[in-house]
Amino acid sequence: MKYLNYILIIIGAVVAIYAKAETEQNEYILIGGIIILMLGVYRVSRSVPSRQESEDVDNFEND
């Protein structure tokens, strides 16, 4: 499942770059690539724990 997130990011970036590289941009392909890219980034960021929460827990245990 973790690799799916990275694959989404790579596919979204490649599609967005491909759509942007053409002389006549296809806006729909560019928007689709950006959506896939952002979906992958969201899924990765959702699984990363917050730094603030871990610091609060450490400070509470030390007091």
PDBQT receptor file of N, H, CA, C and O in Angstrom, charges set to zero:
ATOM      1  N   MET A   1       0.821  -1.185   0.000  1.00  0.00    +0.000 N 
ATOM      2  CA  MET A   1       0.000   0.000   0.000  1.00  0.00    +0.000 C 
ATOM      3  C   MET A   1       0.872   1.259   0.000  1.00  0.00    +0.000 C 
ATOM      4  O   MET A   1       0.517   2.274  -0.601  1.00  0.00    +0.000 OA
ATOM      5  N   LYS A   2       2.029   1.175   0.691  1.00  0.00    +0.000 N 
ATOM      6  H   LYS A   2       2.317   0.351   1.179  1.00  0.00    +0.000 HD
ATOM      7  CA  LYS A   2       2.924   2.322   0.756  1.00  0.00    +0.000 C 
ATOM      8  C   LYS A   2       3.466   2.656  -0.634  1.00  0.00    +0.000 C 
ATOM      9  O   LYS A   2       3.624   3.825  -0.985  1.00  0.00    +0.000 OA
ATOM     10  N   TYR A   3       3.746   1.619  -1.413  1.00  0.00    +0.000 N 
ATOM     11  H   TYR A   3       3.618   0.669  -1.127  1.00  0.00    +0.000 HD
ATOM     12  CA  TYR A   3       4.293   1.844  -2.749  1.00  0.00    +0.000 C 
ATOM     13  C   TYR A   3       3.262   2.468  -3.684  1.00  0.00    +0.000 C 
ATOM     14  O   TYR A   3       3.630   3.174  -4.623  1.00  0.00    +0.000 OA
ATOM     15  N   LEU A   4       1.992   2.221  -3.442  1.00  0.00    +0.000 N 
ATOM     16  H   LEU A   4       1.693   1.647  -2.679  1.00  0.00    +0.000 HD
ATOM     17  CA  LEU A   4       0.934   2.820  -4.252  1.00  0.00    +0.000 C 
ATOM     18  C   LEU A   4       0.988   4.344  -4.157  1.00  0.00    +0.000 C 
ATOM     19  O   LEU A   4       0.772   5.033  -5.153  1.00  0.00    +0.000 OA
ATOM     20  N   ASN A   5       1.273   4.869  -2.976  1.00  0.00    +0.000 N 
ATOM     21  H   ASN A   5       1.449   4.309  -2.166  1.00  0.00    +0.000 HD
ATOM     22  CA  ASN A   5       1.364   6.315  -2.791  1.00  0.00    +0.000 C 
ATOM     23  C   ASN A   5       2.495   6.895  -3.631  1.00  0.00    +0.000 C 
ATOM     24  O   ASN A   5       2.319   7.918  -4.292  1.00  0.00    +0.000 OA
ATOM     25  N   TYR A   6       3.647   6.247  -3.605  1.00  0.00    +0.000 N 
ATOM     26  H   TYR A   6       3.790   5.416  -3.068  1.00  0.00    +0.000 HD
ATOM     27  CA  TYR A   6       4.785   6.727  -4.383  1.00  0.00    +0.000 C 
ATOM     28  C   TYR A   6       4.532   6.608  -5.882  1.00  0.00    +0.000 C 
ATOM     29  O   TYR A   6       4.946   7.469  -6.658  1.00  0.00    +0.000 OA
ATOM     30  N   ILE A   7       3.857   5.549  -6.280  1.00  0.00    +0.000 N 
ATOM     31  H   ILE A   7       3.520   4.850  -5.650  1.00  0.00    +0.000 HD
ATOM     32  CA  ILE A   7       3.518   5.373  -7.696  1.00  0.00    +0.000 C 
ATOM     33  C   ILE A   7       2.556   6.472  -8.143  1.00  0.00    +0.000 C 
ATOM     34  O   ILE A   7       2.694   7.004  -9.245  1.00  0.00    +0.000 OA
ATOM     35  N   LEU A   8       1.579   6.816  -7.294  1.00  0.00    +0.000 N 
ATOM     36  H   LEU A   8       1.467   6.384  -6.399  1.00  0.00    +0.000 HD
ATOM     37  CA  LEU A   8       0.658   7.904  -7.630  1.00  0.00    +0.000 C 
ATOM     38  C   LEU A   8       1.396   9.224  -7.795  1.00  0.00    +0.000 C 
ATOM     39  O   LEU A   8       1.095   9.992  -8.709  1.00  0.00    +0.000 OA
ATOM     40  N   ILE A   9       2.356   9.494  -6.922  1.00  0.00    +0.000 N 
ATOM     41  H   ILE A   9       2.600   8.870  -6.180  1.00  0.00    +0.000 HD
ATOM     42  CA  ILE A   9       3.128  10.736  -7.013  1.00  0.00    +0.000 C 
ATOM     43  C   ILE A   9       3.927  10.763  -8.311  1.00  0.00    +0.000 C 
ATOM     44  O   ILE A   9       3.945  11.779  -9.007  1.00  0.00    +0.000 OA
ATOM     45  N   ILE A  10       4.582   9.662  -8.640  1.00  0.00    +0.000 N 
ATOM     46  H   ILE A  10       4.567   8.837  -8.075  1.00  0.00    +0.000 HD
ATOM     47  CA  ILE A  10       5.397   9.619  -9.856  1.00  0.00    +0.000 C 
ATOM     48  C   ILE A  10       4.531   9.747 -11.102  1.00  0.00    +0.000 C 
ATOM     49  O   ILE A  10       4.859  10.512 -12.009  1.00  0.00    +0.000 OA
ATOM     50  N   ILE A  11       3.428   9.004 -11.154  1.00  0.00    +0.000 N 
ATOM     51  H   ILE A  11       3.161   8.382 -10.417  1.00  0.00    +0.000 HD
ATOM     52  CA  ILE A  11       2.542   9.071 -12.319  1.00  0.00    +0.000 C 
ATOM     53  C   ILE A  11       1.959  10.474 -12.471  1.00  0.00    +0.000 C 
ATOM     54  O   ILE A  11       1.905  11.009 -13.579  1.00  0.00    +0.000 OA
ATOM     55  N   GLY A  12       1.527  11.065 -11.372  1.00  0.00    +0.000 N 
ATOM     56  H   GLY A  12       1.571  10.631 -10.472  1.00  0.00    +0.000 HD
ATOM     57  CA  GLY A  12       0.969  12.417 -11.428  1.00  0.00    +0.000 C 
ATOM     58  C   GLY A  12       1.982  13.431 -11.906  1.00  0.00    +0.000 C 
ATOM     59  O   GLY A  12       1.653  14.307 -12.705  1.00  0.00    +0.000 OA
ATOM     60  N   ALA A  13       3.210  13.326 -11.429  1.00  0.00    +0.000 N 
ATOM     61  H   ALA A  13       3.478  12.615 -10.779  1.00  0.00    +0.000 HD
ATOM     62  CA  ALA A  13       4.259  14.258 -11.855  1.00  0.00    +0.000 C 
ATOM     63  C   ALA A  13       4.580  14.080 -13.332  1.00  0.00    +0.000 C 
ATOM     64  O   ALA A  13       4.722  15.067 -14.054  1.00  0.00    +0.000 OA
ATOM     65  N   VAL A  14       4.698  12.833 -13.794  1.00  0.00    +0.000 N 
ATOM     66  H   VAL A  14       4.583  12.031 -13.207  1.00  0.00    +0.000 HD
ATOM     67  CA  VAL A  14       5.011  12.580 -15.202  1.00  0.00    +0.000 C 
ATOM     68  C   VAL A  14       3.889  13.091 -16.106  1.00  0.00    +0.000 C 
ATOM     69  O   VAL A  14       4.154  13.708 -17.138  1.00  0.00    +0.000 OA
ATOM     70  N   VAL A  15       2.656  12.840 -15.726  1.00  0.00    +0.000 N 
ATOM     71  H   VAL A  15       2.441  12.339 -14.888  1.00  0.00    +0.000 HD
ATOM     72  CA  VAL A  15       1.524  13.298 -16.543  1.00  0.00    +0.000 C 
ATOM     73  C   VAL A  15       1.469  14.825 -16.572  1.00  0.00    +0.000 C 
ATOM     74  O   VAL A  15       1.230  15.411 -17.628  1.00  0.00    +0.000 OA
ATOM     75  N   ALA A  16       1.686  15.469 -15.441  1.00  0.00    +0.000 N 
ATOM     76  H   ALA A  16       1.881  14.993 -14.583  1.00  0.00    +0.000 HD
ATOM     77  CA  ALA A  16       1.657  16.929 -15.397  1.00  0.00    +0.000 C 
ATOM     78  C   ALA A  16       2.791  17.525 -16.228  1.00  0.00    +0.000 C 
ATOM     79  O   ALA A  16       2.589  18.513 -16.934  1.00  0.00    +0.000 OA
ATOM     80  N   ILE A  17       3.976  16.935 -16.149  1.00  0.00    +0.000 N 
ATOM     81  H   ILE A  17       4.140  16.133 -15.575  1.00  0.00    +0.000 HD
ATOM     82  CA  ILE A  17       5.107  17.438 -16.944  1.00  0.00    +0.000 C 
ATOM     83  C   ILE A  17       4.855  17.189 -18.436  1.00  0.00    +0.000 C 
ATOM     84  O   ILE A  17       5.162  18.041 -19.270  1.00  0.00    +0.000 OA
ATOM     85  N   TYR A  18       4.305  16.036 -18.763  1.00  0.00    +0.000 N 
ATOM     86  H   TYR A  18       4.056  15.344 -18.085  1.00  0.00    +0.000 HD
ATOM     87  CA  TYR A  18       4.001  15.725 -20.162  1.00  0.00    +0.000 C 
ATOM     88  C   TYR A  18       2.979  16.715 -20.726  1.00  0.00    +0.000 C 
ATOM     89  O   TYR A  18       3.141  17.201 -21.846  1.00  0.00    +0.000 OA
ATOM     90  N   ALA A  19       1.946  17.009 -19.969  1.00  0.00    +0.000 N 
ATOM     91  H   ALA A  19       1.815  16.614 -19.060  1.00  0.00    +0.000 HD
ATOM     92  CA  ALA A  19       0.907  17.925 -20.439  1.00  0.00    +0.000 C 
ATOM     93  C   ALA A  19       1.455  19.343 -20.570  1.00  0.00    +0.000 C 
ATOM     94  O   ALA A  19       1.034  20.094 -21.449  1.00  0.00    +0.000 OA
ATOM     95  N   LYS A  20       2.380  19.706 -19.708  1.00  0.00    +0.000 N 
ATOM     96  H   LYS A  20       2.722  19.095 -18.993  1.00  0.00    +0.000 HD
ATOM     97  CA  LYS A  20       2.956  21.053 -19.732  1.00  0.00    +0.000 C 
ATOM     98  C   LYS A  20       3.987  21.203 -20.846  1.00  0.00    +0.000 C 
ATOM     99  O   LYS A  20       4.193  22.312 -21.338  1.00  0.00    +0.000 OA
ATOM    100  N   ALA A  21       4.644  20.109 -21.259  1.00  0.00    +0.000 N 
ATOM    101  H   ALA A  21       4.477  19.208 -20.859  1.00  0.00    +0.000 HD
ATOM    102  CA  ALA A  21       5.737  20.169 -22.223  1.00  0.00    +0.000 C 
ATOM    103  C   ALA A  21       5.255  20.375 -23.657  1.00  0.00    +0.000 C 
ATOM    104  O   ALA A  21       6.017  20.856 -24.495  1.00  0.00    +0.000 OA
ATOM    105  N   GLU A  22       4.034  20.030 -23.948  1.00  0.00    +0.000 N 
ATOM    106  H   GLU A  22       3.414  19.640 -23.267  1.00  0.00    +0.000 HD
ATOM    107  CA  GLU A  22       3.537  20.173 -25.307  1.00  0.00    +0.000 C 
ATOM    108  C   GLU A  22       3.378  21.647 -25.664  1.00  0.00    +0.000 C 
ATOM    109  O   GLU A  22       3.204  22.498 -24.792  1.00  0.00    +0.000 OA
ATOM    110  N   THR A  23       3.442  21.928 -26.958  1.00  0.00    +0.000 N 
ATOM    111  H   THR A  23       3.583  21.236 -27.666  1.00  0.00    +0.000 HD
ATOM    112  CA  THR A  23       3.271  23.317 -27.392  1.00  0.00    +0.000 C 
ATOM    113  C   THR A  23       1.843  23.780 -27.142  1.00  0.00    +0.000 C 
ATOM    114  O   THR A  23       1.611  24.905 -26.700  1.00  0.00    +0.000 OA
ATOM    115  N   GLU A  24       0.891  22.901 -27.430  1.00  0.00    +0.000 N 
ATOM    116  H   GLU A  24       1.079  21.986 -27.789  1.00  0.00    +0.000 HD
ATOM    117  CA  GLU A  24      -0.507  23.187 -27.099  1.00  0.00    +0.000 C 
ATOM    118  C   GLU A  24      -0.855  22.375 -25.856  1.00  0.00    +0.000 C 
ATOM    119  O   GLU A  24      -0.981  21.152 -25.918  1.00  0.00    +0.000 OA
ATOM    120  N   GLN A  25      -1.008  23.055 -24.745  1.00  0.00    +0.000 N 
ATOM    121  H   GLN A  25      -0.906  24.048 -24.694  1.00  0.00    +0.000 HD
ATOM    122  CA  GLN A  25      -1.275  22.352 -23.491  1.00  0.00    +0.000 C 
ATOM    123  C   GLN A  25      -2.691  21.788 -23.496  1.00  0.00    +0.000 C 
ATOM    124  O   GLN A  25      -3.636  22.436 -23.947  1.00  0.00    +0.000 OA
ATOM    125  N   ASN A  26      -2.813  20.582 -22.992  1.00  0.00    +0.000 N 
ATOM    126  H   ASN A  26      -2.045  20.055 -22.626  1.00  0.00    +0.000 HD
ATOM    127  CA  ASN A  26      -4.130  20.010 -22.769  1.00  0.00    +0.000 C 
ATOM    128  C   ASN A  26      -4.436  20.201 -21.289  1.00  0.00    +0.000 C 
ATOM    129  O   ASN A  26      -3.873  19.514 -20.436  1.00  0.00    +0.000 OA
ATOM    130  N   GLU A  27      -5.318  21.125 -20.996  1.00  0.00    +0.000 N 
ATOM    131  H   GLU A  27      -5.776  21.682 -21.689  1.00  0.00    +0.000 HD
ATOM    132  CA  GLU A  27      -5.593  21.487 -19.606  1.00  0.00    +0.000 C 
ATOM    133  C   GLU A  27      -6.176  20.333 -18.805  1.00  0.00    +0.000 C 
ATOM    134  O   GLU A  27      -5.904  20.198 -17.612  1.00  0.00    +0.000 OA
ATOM    135  N   TYR A  28      -6.978  19.504 -19.459  1.00  0.00    +0.000 N 
ATOM    136  H   TYR A  28      -7.200  19.614 -20.428  1.00  0.00    +0.000 HD
ATOM    137  CA  TYR A  28      -7.612  18.401 -18.749  1.00  0.00    +0.000 C 
ATOM    138  C   TYR A  28      -6.582  17.355 -18.306  1.00  0.00    +0.000 C 
ATOM    139  O   TYR A  28      -6.679  16.813 -17.205  1.00  0.00    +0.000 OA
ATOM    140  N   ILE A  29      -5.609  17.078 -19.156  1.00  0.00    +0.000 N 
ATOM    141  H   ILE A  29      -5.530  17.518 -20.051  1.00  0.00    +0.000 HD
ATOM    142  CA  ILE A  29      -4.558  16.131 -18.771  1.00  0.00    +0.000 C 
ATOM    143  C   ILE A  29      -3.704  16.732 -17.659  1.00  0.00    +0.000 C 
ATOM    144  O   ILE A  29      -3.322  16.033 -16.720  1.00  0.00    +0.000 OA
ATOM    145  N   LEU A  30      -3.401  18.033 -17.762  1.00  0.00    +0.000 N 
ATOM    146  H   LEU A  30      -3.711  18.601 -18.525  1.00  0.00    +0.000 HD
ATOM    147  CA  LEU A  30      -2.619  18.710 -16.727  1.00  0.00    +0.000 C 
ATOM    148  C   LEU A  30      -3.352  18.684 -15.381  1.00  0.00    +0.000 C 
ATOM    149  O   LEU A  30      -2.740  18.406 -14.349  1.00  0.00    +0.000 OA
ATOM    150  N   ILE A  31      -4.629  18.965 -15.387  1.00  0.00    +0.000 N 
ATOM    151  H   ILE A  31      -5.126  19.191 -16.225  1.00  0.00    +0.000 HD
ATOM    152  CA  ILE A  31      -5.424  18.939 -14.152  1.00  0.00    +0.000 C 
ATOM    153  C   ILE A  31      -5.487  17.520 -13.593  1.00  0.00    +0.000 C 
ATOM    154  O   ILE A  31      -5.374  17.327 -12.383  1.00  0.00    +0.000 OA
ATOM    155  N   GLY A  32      -5.665  16.525 -14.464  1.00  0.00    +0.000 N 
ATOM    156  H   GLY A  32      -5.757  16.682 -15.448  1.00  0.00    +0.000 HD
ATOM    157  CA  GLY A  32      -5.683  15.132 -14.013  1.00  0.00    +0.000 C 
ATOM    158  C   GLY A  32      -4.361  14.727 -13.378  1.00  0.00    +0.000 C 
ATOM    159  O   GLY A  32      -4.349  14.040 -12.357  1.00  0.00    +0.000 OA
ATOM    160  N   GLY A  33      -3.251  15.145 -13.970  1.00  0.00    +0.000 N 
ATOM    161  H   GLY A  33      -3.261  15.703 -14.800  1.00  0.00    +0.000 HD
ATOM    162  CA  GLY A  33      -1.938  14.840 -13.405  1.00  0.00    +0.000 C 
ATOM    163  C   GLY A  33      -1.738  15.486 -12.050  1.00  0.00    +0.000 C 
ATOM    164  O   GLY A  33      -1.193  14.873 -11.132  1.00  0.00    +0.000 OA
ATOM    165  N   ILE A  34      -2.180  16.728 -11.929  1.00  0.00    +0.000 N 
ATOM    166  H   ILE A  34      -2.622  17.227 -12.675  1.00  0.00    +0.000 HD
ATOM    167  CA  ILE A  34      -2.053  17.426 -10.643  1.00  0.00    +0.000 C 
ATOM    168  C   ILE A  34      -2.920  16.769  -9.581  1.00  0.00    +0.000 C 
ATOM    169  O   ILE A  34      -2.510  16.660  -8.425  1.00  0.00    +0.000 OA
ATOM    170  N   ILE A  35      -4.102  16.333  -9.958  1.00  0.00    +0.000 N 
ATOM    171  H   ILE A  35      -4.435  16.421 -10.896  1.00  0.00    +0.000 HD
ATOM    172  CA  ILE A  35      -4.990  15.658  -8.995  1.00  0.00    +0.000 C 
ATOM    173  C   ILE A  35      -4.363  14.349  -8.522  1.00  0.00    +0.000 C 
ATOM    174  O   ILE A  35      -4.382  14.048  -7.329  1.00  0.00    +0.000 OA
ATOM    175  N   ILE A  36      -3.804  13.566  -9.454  1.00  0.00    +0.000 N 
ATOM    176  H   ILE A  36      -3.788  13.811 -10.424  1.00  0.00    +0.000 HD
ATOM    177  CA  ILE A  36      -3.155  12.303  -9.066  1.00  0.00    +0.000 C 
ATOM    178  C   ILE A  36      -1.955  12.579  -8.168  1.00  0.00    +0.000 C 
ATOM    179  O   ILE A  36      -1.745  11.885  -7.173  1.00  0.00    +0.000 OA
ATOM    180  N   LEU A  37      -1.168  13.595  -8.519  1.00  0.00    +0.000 N 
ATOM    181  H   LEU A  37      -1.338  14.159  -9.327  1.00  0.00    +0.000 HD
ATOM    182  CA  LEU A  37      -0.006  13.974  -7.710  1.00  0.00    +0.000 C 
ATOM    183  C   LEU A  37      -0.433  14.366  -6.296  1.00  0.00    +0.000 C 
ATOM    184  O   LEU A  37       0.161  13.900  -5.323  1.00  0.00    +0.000 OA
ATOM    185  N   MET A  38      -1.439  15.202  -6.171  1.00  0.00    +0.000 N 
ATOM    186  H   MET A  38      -1.921  15.580  -6.961  1.00  0.00    +0.000 HD
ATOM    187  CA  MET A  38      -1.886  15.662  -4.857  1.00  0.00    +0.000 C 
ATOM    188  C   MET A  38      -2.519  14.524  -4.055  1.00  0.00    +0.000 C 
ATOM    189  O   MET A  38      -2.400  14.493  -2.830  1.00  0.00    +0.000 OA
ATOM    190  N   LEU A  39      -3.178  13.606  -4.720  1.00  0.00    +0.000 N 
ATOM    191  H   LEU A  39      -3.275  13.631  -5.715  1.00  0.00    +0.000 HD
ATOM    192  CA  LEU A  39      -3.743  12.445  -4.024  1.00  0.00    +0.000 C 
ATOM    193  C   LEU A  39      -2.626  11.601  -3.408  1.00  0.00    +0.000 C 
ATOM    194  O   LEU A  39      -2.746  11.145  -2.272  1.00  0.00    +0.000 OA
ATOM    195  N   GLY A  40      -1.548  11.395  -4.151  1.00  0.00    +0.000 N 
ATOM    196  H   GLY A  40      -1.450  11.766  -5.074  1.00  0.00    +0.000 HD
ATOM    197  CA  GLY A  40      -0.413  10.645  -3.619  1.00  0.00    +0.000 C 
ATOM    198  C   GLY A  40       0.250  11.364  -2.457  1.00  0.00    +0.000 C 
ATOM    199  O   GLY A  40       0.594  10.736  -1.456  1.00  0.00    +0.000 OA
ATOM    200  N   VAL A  41       0.435  12.684  -2.578  1.00  0.00    +0.000 N 
ATOM    201  H   VAL A  41       0.155  13.195  -3.391  1.00  0.00    +0.000 HD
ATOM    202  CA  VAL A  41       1.045  13.463  -1.498  1.00  0.00    +0.000 C 
ATOM    203  C   VAL A  41       0.158  13.440  -0.259  1.00  0.00    +0.000 C 
ATOM    204  O   VAL A  41       0.661  13.324   0.858  1.00  0.00    +0.000 OA
ATOM    205  N   TYR A  42      -1.138  13.547  -0.441  1.00  0.00    +0.000 N 
ATOM    206  H   TYR A  42      -1.546  13.641  -1.349  1.00  0.00    +0.000 HD
ATOM    207  CA  TYR A  42      -2.065  13.497   0.702  1.00  0.00    +0.000 C 
ATOM    208  C   TYR A  42      -1.982  12.154   1.417  1.00  0.00    +0.000 C 
ATOM    209  O   TYR A  42      -1.949  12.103   2.646  1.00  0.00    +0.000 OA
ATOM    210  N   ARG A  43      -1.949  11.071   0.651  1.00  0.00    +0.000 N 
ATOM    211  H   ARG A  43      -1.976  11.112  -0.348  1.00  0.00    +0.000 HD
ATOM    212  CA  ARG A  43      -1.892   9.747   1.268  1.00  0.00    +0.000 C 
ATOM    213  C   ARG A  43      -0.595   9.534   2.030  1.00  0.00    +0.000 C 
ATOM    214  O   ARG A  43      -0.592   8.889   3.079  1.00  0.00    +0.000 OA
ATOM    215  N   VAL A  44       0.516  10.072   1.512  1.00  0.00    +0.000 N 
ATOM    216  H   VAL A  44       0.513  10.596   0.660  1.00  0.00    +0.000 HD
ATOM    217  CA  VAL A  44       1.795   9.945   2.217  1.00  0.00    +0.000 C 
ATOM    218  C   VAL A  44       1.774  10.791   3.482  1.00  0.00    +0.000 C 
ATOM    219  O   VAL A  44       2.189  10.321   4.541  1.00  0.00    +0.000 OA
ATOM    220  N   SER A  45       1.299  12.030   3.394  1.00  0.00    +0.000 N 
ATOM    221  H   SER A  45       0.961  12.412   2.534  1.00  0.00    +0.000 HD
ATOM    222  CA  SER A  45       1.302  12.916   4.557  1.00  0.00    +0.000 C 
ATOM    223  C   SER A  45       0.345  12.446   5.644  1.00  0.00    +0.000 C 
ATOM    224  O   SER A  45       0.544  12.743   6.822  1.00  0.00    +0.000 OA
ATOM    225  N   ARG A  46      -0.676  11.725   5.259  1.00  0.00    +0.000 N 
ATOM    226  H   ARG A  46      -0.838  11.484   4.302  1.00  0.00    +0.000 HD
ATOM    227  CA  ARG A  46      -1.633  11.205   6.235  1.00  0.00    +0.000 C 
ATOM    228  C   ARG A  46      -1.000  10.137   7.127  1.00  0.00    +0.000 C 
ATOM    229  O   ARG A  46      -1.398   9.967   8.280  1.00  0.00    +0.000 OA
ATOM    230  N   SER A  47      -0.010   9.418   6.586  1.00  0.00    +0.000 N 
ATOM    231  H   SER A  47       0.314   9.556   5.650  1.00  0.00    +0.000 HD
ATOM    232  CA  SER A  47       0.613   8.346   7.356  1.00  0.00    +0.000 C 
ATOM    233  C   SER A  47       1.804   8.814   8.185  1.00  0.00    +0.000 C 
ATOM    234  O   SER A  47       2.300   8.057   9.019  1.00  0.00    +0.000 OA
ATOM    235  N   VAL A  48       2.275  10.043   7.977  1.00  0.00    +0.000 N 
ATOM    236  H   VAL A  48       1.872  10.658   7.300  1.00  0.00    +0.000 HD
ATOM    237  CA  VAL A  48       3.413  10.569   8.731  1.00  0.00    +0.000 C 
ATOM    238  C   VAL A  48       2.886  11.197  10.023  1.00  0.00    +0.000 C 
ATOM    239  O   VAL A  48       2.001  12.052   9.972  1.00  0.00    +0.000 OA
ATOM    240  N   PRO A  49       3.418  10.784  11.187  1.00  0.00    +0.000 N 
ATOM    241  CA  PRO A  49       2.922  11.355  12.451  1.00  0.00    +0.000 C 
ATOM    242  C   PRO A  49       3.370  12.802  12.621  1.00  0.00    +0.000 C 
ATOM    243  O   PRO A  49       4.392  13.223  12.078  1.00  0.00    +0.000 OA
ATOM    244  N   SER A  50       2.595  13.537  13.374  1.00  0.00    +0.000 N 
ATOM    245  H   SER A  50       1.766  13.195  13.815  1.00  0.00    +0.000 HD
ATOM    246  CA  SER A  50       2.899  14.932  13.630  1.00  0.00    +0.000 C 
ATOM    247  C   SER A  50       4.072  15.046  14.588  1.00  0.00    +0.000 C 
ATOM    248  O   SER A  50       4.146  14.305  15.568  1.00  0.00    +0.000 OA
ATOM    249  N   ARG A  51       4.981  15.959  14.318  1.00  0.00    +0.000 N 
ATOM    250  H   ARG A  51       4.921  16.561  13.522  1.00  0.00    +0.000 HD
ATOM    251  CA  ARG A  51       6.133  16.169  15.197  1.00  0.00    +0.000 C 
ATOM    252  C   ARG A  51       5.668  16.817  16.500  1.00  0.00    +0.000 C 
ATOM    253  O   ARG A  51       6.204  16.505  17.563  1.00  0.00    +0.000 OA
ATOM    254  N   GLN A  52       4.696  17.698  16.438  1.00  0.00    +0.000 N 
ATOM    255  H   GLN A  52       4.261  17.951  15.574  1.00  0.00    +0.000 HD
ATOM    256  CA  GLN A  52       4.207  18.409  17.618  1.00  0.00    +0.000 C 
ATOM    257  C   GLN A  52       3.632  17.436  18.648  1.00  0.00    +0.000 C 
ATOM    258  O   GLN A  52       3.879  17.591  19.844  1.00  0.00    +0.000 OA
ATOM    259  N   GLU A  53       2.880  16.449  18.207  1.00  0.00    +0.000 N 
ATOM    260  H   GLU A  53       2.679  16.323  17.235  1.00  0.00    +0.000 HD
ATOM    261  CA  GLU A  53       2.287  15.494  19.136  1.00  0.00    +0.000 C 
ATOM    262  C   GLU A  53       3.358  14.686  19.856  1.00  0.00    +0.000 C 
ATOM    263  O   GLU A  53       3.233  14.447  21.057  1.00  0.00    +0.000 OA
ATOM    264  N   SER A  54       4.399  14.263  19.163  1.00  0.00    +0.000 N 
ATOM    265  H   SER A  54       4.500  14.457  18.188  1.00  0.00    +0.000 HD
ATOM    266  CA  SER A  54       5.431  13.453  19.797  1.00  0.00    +0.000 C 
ATOM    267  C   SER A  54       6.241  14.283  20.782  1.00  0.00    +0.000 C 
ATOM    268  O   SER A  54       6.658  13.755  21.813  1.00  0.00    +0.000 OA
ATOM    269  N   GLU A  55       6.482  15.570  20.504  1.00  0.00    +0.000 N 
ATOM    270  H   GLU A  55       6.144  15.999  19.666  1.00  0.00    +0.000 HD
ATOM    271  CA  GLU A  55       7.205  16.423  21.439  1.00  0.00    +0.000 C 
ATOM    272  C   GLU A  55       6.375  16.669  22.700  1.00  0.00    +0.000 C 
ATOM    273  O   GLU A  55       6.921  16.703  23.803  1.00  0.00    +0.000 OA
ATOM    274  N   ASP A  56       5.063  16.839  22.545  1.00  0.00    +0.000 N 
ATOM    275  H   ASP A  56       4.620  16.811  21.649  1.00  0.00    +0.000 HD
ATOM    276  CA  ASP A  56       4.202  17.052  23.701  1.00  0.00    +0.000 C 
ATOM    277  C   ASP A  56       4.203  15.830  24.612  1.00  0.00    +0.000 C 
ATOM    278  O   ASP A  56       4.226  15.976  25.834  1.00  0.00    +0.000 OA
ATOM    279  N   VAL A  57       4.178  14.649  24.050  1.00  0.00    +0.000 N 
ATOM    280  H   VAL A  57       4.159  14.530  23.057  1.00  0.00    +0.000 HD
ATOM    281  CA  VAL A  57       4.169  13.420  24.831  1.00  0.00    +0.000 C 
ATOM    282  C   VAL A  57       5.493  13.279  25.582  1.00  0.00    +0.000 C 
ATOM    283  O   VAL A  57       5.496  12.900  26.753  1.00  0.00    +0.000 OA
ATOM    284  N   ASP A  58       6.608  13.577  24.933  1.00  0.00    +0.000 N 
ATOM    285  H   ASP A  58       6.605  13.886  23.981  1.00  0.00    +0.000 HD
ATOM    286  CA  ASP A  58       7.914  13.487  25.581  1.00  0.00    +0.000 C 
ATOM    287  C   ASP A  58       8.028  14.486  26.722  1.00  0.00    +0.000 C 
ATOM    288  O   ASP A  58       8.550  14.146  27.784  1.00  0.00    +0.000 OA
ATOM    289  N   ASN A  59       7.555  15.699  26.528  1.00  0.00    +0.000 N 
ATOM    290  H   ASN A  59       7.131  15.975  25.665  1.00  0.00    +0.000 HD
ATOM    291  CA  ASN A  59       7.627  16.714  27.573  1.00  0.00    +0.000 C 
ATOM    292  C   ASN A  59       6.745  16.349  28.766  1.00  0.00    +0.000 C 
ATOM    293  O   ASN A  59       7.113  16.605  29.912  1.00  0.00    +0.000 OA
ATOM    294  N   PHE A  60       5.589  15.756  28.503  1.00  0.00    +0.000 N 
ATOM    295  H   PHE A  60       5.289  15.548  27.572  1.00  0.00    +0.000 HD
ATOM    296  CA  PHE A  60       4.684  15.367  29.569  1.00  0.00    +0.000 C 
ATOM    297  C   PHE A  60       5.296  14.255  30.415  1.00  0.00    +0.000 C 
ATOM    298  O   PHE A  60       5.158  14.253  31.638  1.00  0.00    +0.000 OA
ATOM    299  N   GLU A  61       5.969  13.310  29.764  1.00  0.00    +0.000 N 
ATOM    300  H   GLU A  61       6.080  13.311  28.770  1.00  0.00    +0.000 HD
ATOM    301  CA  GLU A  61       6.572  12.196  30.497  1.00  0.00    +0.000 C 
ATOM    302  C   GLU A  61       7.768  12.644  31.316  1.00  0.00    +0.000 C 
ATOM    303  O   GLU A  61       8.041  12.051  32.359  1.00  0.00    +0.000 OA
ATOM    304  N   ASN A  62       8.490  13.664  30.886  1.00  0.00    +0.000 N 
ATOM    305  H   ASN A  62       8.269  14.146  30.038  1.00  0.00    +0.000 HD
ATOM    306  CA  ASN A  62       9.664  14.140  31.604  1.00  0.00    +0.000 C 
ATOM    307  C   ASN A  62       9.312  15.001  32.812  1.00  0.00    +0.000 C 
ATOM    308  O   ASN A  62      10.124  15.133  33.727  1.00  0.00    +0.000 OA
ATOM    309  N   ASP A  63       8.128  15.583  32.832  1.00  0.00    +0.000 N 
ATOM    310  H   ASP A  63       7.468  15.475  32.088  1.00  0.00    +0.000 HD
ATOM    311  CA  ASP A  63       7.731  16.466  33.952  1.00  0.00    +0.000 C 
ATOM    312  C   ASP A  63       7.347  15.717  35.191  1.00  0.00    +0.000 C 
ATOM    313  O   ASP A  63       6.995  16.330  36.199  1.00  0.00    +0.000 OA
TER     314      ASP A  63
